[in-house]
Amino acid sequence: MRPRVSVQDSALRNGNFSLRIDPVRREDAGLYEAQVAYNTESQSCQVELGVITVTLSPPSPVVENEPLLLSCNSSHWANLLETRWFHNGHLVPTSRTVCSLHGALSIPRPAMSDAGSWRCQLRYSNNEIVSATYNLKILGFDGPMNPVVYAAAGSAAD
């Protein structure tokens, strides 16, 4: 997993045997075990790493008015009970412009106003809630809905 994994050598003297993974990938999910031996003593601990991902289809860049699908997946073992989506911190209700299907969020005609932070929140049968965020960028025209430009005859217009 190198070079994504590191242990802070300076922290080892203080008993901190933390493992840092940056960036975390979907395949990093699973059980990790640390074993430490010092003189005649030996200690170990186990930590399970769960990974949640938000993916965009088609991949970036998203063009205004072209359909997109945000999918939310987790390595969690329990049964998924509910998926909720938030846009810029606000719960997104299902409507004609946004529909949620099996943990995925479909936006048939994305607008510039759909850009920003999208967070999926997954609730499982063991009452655990996990979430992940995706920063959506949309290419398009961010101006008046029906722009009109006037230019004098013989001059340039942009």
FENPE-V828430 format. One record per pair of residues at least 24 apart in sequence whose ideal C-beta (glycine too) atoms are under 8 Angstrom apart, sorted by sequence separation. I is the first residue (numbers start at 1). J is the second residue. D is the distance in whole Angstrom. If there is no record, write none. Layout:
[[I;J;D] [I;J;D]]
This chain:
[[50;74;7] [51;75;5] [52;76;8] [114;138;6] [24;49;8] [26;51;5] [50;75;5] [25;51;7] [50;76;6] [112;138;6] [1;28;7] [24;51;6] [26;53;6] [87;114;7] [111;138;7] [21;49;8] [88;116;5] [89;117;7] [110;138;6] [112;140;5] [87;116;6] [88;117;5] [111;140;7] [112;141;7] [73;103;7] [87;117;7] [89;119;8] [112;142;5] [72;103;5] [86;117;8] [87;118;6] [71;103;7] [72;104;7] [86;118;7] [71;104;4] [72;105;8] [85;118;7] [86;119;4] [70;104;7] [71;105;8] [85;119;7] [86;120;8] [69;104;6] [70;105;4] [85;120;6] [86;121;7] [69;105;7] [84;120;7] [85;121;8] [69;106;5] [70;107;8] [83;120;6] [84;121;5] [68;106;8] [69;107;8] [83;121;7] [67;106;7] [68;107;5] [83;122;6] [84;123;8] [67;107;7] [82;122;7] [83;123;8] [67;108;5] [82;123;4] [67;109;7] [68;110;5] [80;122;6] [81;123;5] [67;110;8] [80;123;8] [81;124;6] [65;109;5] [66;110;7] [80;124;6] [81;125;6] [30;75;8] [65;110;7] [79;124;7] [80;125;8] [29;75;4] [64;110;6] [65;111;8] [76;122;7] [78;124;4] [79;125;4] [26;73;8] [64;111;6] [78;125;5] [62;110;6] [64;112;6] [70;118;6] [72;120;3] [74;122;6] [76;124;6] [78;126;4] [26;75;7] [70;120;7] [72;122;6] [78;128;7] [76;128;7] [76;130;6] [74;130;6] [72;132;7] [54;118;7] [70;134;6] [54;120;6] [70;136;8] [52;120;8] [52;122;7] [62;136;7] [64;138;6] [62;137;7] [63;138;7] [64;139;7] [65;140;7] [61;137;6] [62;138;5] [63;139;5] [64;140;3] [60;137;6] [61;138;8] [62;139;7] [63;140;7] [64;141;7] [52;130;5] [54;132;5] [56;134;7] [61;139;5] [52;131;7] [53;132;7] [54;133;7] [50;130;7] [52;132;4] [54;134;4] [56;136;7]]
